[in-house]
Amino acid sequence: MNTTTSVAELLALGDEELFARAQADRADLPQFTWSPNLINPACRTDPRCEHCKWECFKTEQQMFEARRPIDQILAQAEVQVSMGVKRILMPSGWLGYHLPSYFFASVRAVKERFDVEVFGLSGAIDRESLAGLKDAGMGGYWCGLESINEEIYRRFRPGGDTLADRLETIANVQDLGLKLQSGFVLGFGLPEADVIASLELLAGMELNSLVIQPFIPFPHTGMAAEDPVNPHYWARVVAAAGIYLPKVNVIITEADGPHANFATLTGANVWPTFPKLFAGGNQQPESTGLTLPKAG
């Protein structure tokens, strides 16, 4: 953690100084790409999350309600590795606290075939499931705080796992020696005091990677009419976070749109790339991701 400057002081800086400092302080961090490879997009959260873009995808794509076979996961991983992806994220919808055995088989298959870092994302899960993922070869796990403001958390996530569940999962991730990726969603009128408190909480963890996701409304969701977070403000928070946590990977999740337009100002070093899909779920080696900034 950067102990010389508080988060509040960083957020008070002008744009030019804040963005320049973020880029300078983090210039030596390696630049690399991440890409998702779904295990199972189905979700048992009930009632459904009000903000989740997957709810939009599920309305428009039948493929978003079925477990993906290992051969399809491997085919996508082959494309991702050929594109230079260094970290494959293997997410799922929230299926409860204990993962089915096919999760471990899917991770093991990717790790046996490819020399690539694999992270998981399945919400709050139990210690046994995390240990199974680690045994299968998974190197890290993304468990976001979502929001430390309980009222906001339950406004966009009225069902499923709780903030306390997520904090317990994060503790188990660290205890098991997995790399921890965490962060929060910025939006919904989250007060700046909660932004500061969130970063201070994360600074006390053994954090490998930080994700501050901008809230973006999607159709077919309960928050379709909610205002998106201002991309300029989001970029300022990401930049301040990167200065505050100068050795932590800062991950960008948006590959296009107004937030992606500001992303290169932030000092982030991990960038998304999403292979385009043929009908039927086959991948072609084309990316919809951002171009990585040149080192230095």
URPECOR-V970209 format. One record per residue. N is the residue number from 1. RES is the residue in one small letter. SS is DSSP state (alpha for helix, beta for strand, coil for the rest). Layout:
BEGIN
{{N,RES,SS} {N,RES,SS}}
END
This chain:
BEGIN
{{1,m,coil} {2,n,coil} {3,t,coil} {4,t,coil} {5,t,coil} {6,s,coil} {7,v,alpha} {8,a,alpha} {9,e,alpha} {10,l,alpha} {11,l,alpha} {12,a,coil} {13,l,coil} {14,g,coil} {15,d,alpha} {16,e,alpha} {17,e,alpha} {18,l,alpha} {19,f,alpha} {20,a,alpha} {21,r,alpha} {22,a,alpha} {23,q,alpha} {24,a,alpha} {25,d,alpha} {26,r,coil} {27,a,coil} {28,d,coil} {29,l,coil} {30,p,coil} {31,q,coil} {32,f,beta} {33,t,beta} {34,w,beta} {35,s,beta} {36,p,beta} {37,n,coil} {38,l,coil} {39,i,coil} {40,n,beta} {41,p,coil} {42,a,coil} {43,c,coil} {44,r,coil} {45,t,coil} {46,d,coil} {47,p,coil} {48,r,coil} {49,c,coil} {50,e,coil} {51,h,coil} {52,c,coil} {53,k,alpha} {54,w,alpha} {55,e,alpha} {56,c,alpha} {57,f,alpha} {58,k,alpha} {59,t,alpha} {60,e,alpha} {61,q,coil} {62,q,alpha} {63,m,alpha} {64,f,alpha} {65,e,alpha} {66,a,coil} {67,r,beta} {68,r,coil} {69,p,coil} {70,i,alpha} {71,d,alpha} {72,q,alpha} {73,i,alpha} {74,l,alpha} {75,a,alpha} {76,q,alpha} {77,a,alpha} {78,e,alpha} {79,v,alpha} {80,q,alpha} {81,v,alpha} {82,s,alpha} {83,m,coil} {84,g,coil} {85,v,coil} {86,k,coil} {87,r,beta} {88,i,beta} {89,l,beta} {90,m,beta} {91,p,beta} {92,s,beta} {93,g,coil} {94,w,coil} {95,l,coil} {96,g,coil} {97,y,coil} {98,h,coil} {99,l,coil} {100,p,coil} {101,s,alpha} {102,y,alpha} {103,f,alpha} {104,f,alpha} {105,a,alpha} {106,s,alpha} {107,v,alpha} {108,r,alpha} {109,a,alpha} {110,v,alpha} {111,k,alpha} {112,e,alpha} {113,r,alpha} {114,f,coil} {115,d,coil} {116,v,coil} {117,e,beta} {118,v,beta} {119,f,beta} {120,g,beta} {121,l,beta} {122,s,coil} {123,g,coil} {124,a,coil} {125,i,coil} {126,d,coil} {127,r,alpha} {128,e,alpha} {129,s,alpha} {130,l,alpha} {131,a,alpha} {132,g,alpha} {133,l,alpha} {134,k,alpha} {135,d,alpha} {136,a,coil} {137,g,coil} {138,m,coil} {139,g,coil} {140,g,beta} {141,y,beta} {142,w,beta} {143,c,coil} {144,g,coil} {145,l,coil} {146,e,beta} {147,s,coil} {148,i,coil} {149,n,coil} {150,e,alpha} {151,e,alpha} {152,i,alpha} {153,y,alpha} {154,r,alpha} {155,r,alpha} {156,f,alpha} {157,r,coil} {158,p,coil} {159,g,coil} {160,g,coil} {161,d,coil} {162,t,coil} {163,l,alpha} {164,a,alpha} {165,d,alpha} {166,r,alpha} {167,l,alpha} {168,e,alpha} {169,t,alpha} {170,i,alpha} {171,a,alpha} {172,n,alpha} {173,v,alpha} {174,q,alpha} {175,d,alpha} {176,l,coil} {177,g,coil} {178,l,coil} {179,k,beta} {180,l,beta} {181,q,beta} {182,s,beta} {183,g,beta} {184,f,beta} {185,v,beta} {186,l,beta} {187,g,coil} {188,f,coil} {189,g,coil} {190,l,coil} {191,p,coil} {192,e,alpha} {193,a,alpha} {194,d,alpha} {195,v,alpha} {196,i,alpha} {197,a,alpha} {198,s,alpha} {199,l,alpha} {200,e,alpha} {201,l,alpha} {202,l,alpha} {203,a,alpha} {204,g,coil} {205,m,coil} {206,e,coil} {207,l,beta} {208,n,beta} {209,s,beta} {210,l,beta} {211,v,beta} {212,i,beta} {213,q,beta} {214,p,beta} {215,f,coil} {216,i,coil} {217,p,coil} {218,f,coil} {219,p,coil} {220,h,coil} {221,t,coil} {222,g,coil} {223,m,coil} {224,a,coil} {225,a,coil} {226,e,coil} {227,d,coil} {228,p,coil} {229,v,coil} {230,n,coil} {231,p,alpha} {232,h,alpha} {233,y,alpha} {234,w,alpha} {235,a,alpha} {236,r,alpha} {237,v,alpha} {238,v,alpha} {239,a,alpha} {240,a,alpha} {241,a,alpha} {242,g,alpha} {243,i,alpha} {244,y,alpha} {245,l,coil} {246,p,coil} {247,k,coil} {248,v,coil} {249,n,beta} {250,v,beta} {251,i,beta} {252,i,coil} {253,t,coil} {254,e,coil} {255,a,coil} {256,d,coil} {257,g,coil} {258,p,alpha} {259,h,alpha} {260,a,alpha} {261,n,alpha} {262,f,alpha} {263,a,alpha} {264,t,coil} {265,l,coil} {266,t,coil} {267,g,coil} {268,a,coil} {269,n,coil} {270,v,beta} {271,w,beta} {272,p,beta} {273,t,coil} {274,f,coil} {275,p,beta} {276,k,beta} {277,l,beta} {278,f,coil} {279,a,coil} {280,g,coil} {281,g,coil} {282,n,coil} {283,q,beta} {284,q,beta} {285,p,beta} {286,e,beta} {287,s,beta} {288,t,coil} {289,g,coil} {290,l,coil} {291,t,coil} {292,l,coil} {293,p,coil} {294,k,coil} {295,a,coil} {296,g,coil}}
END
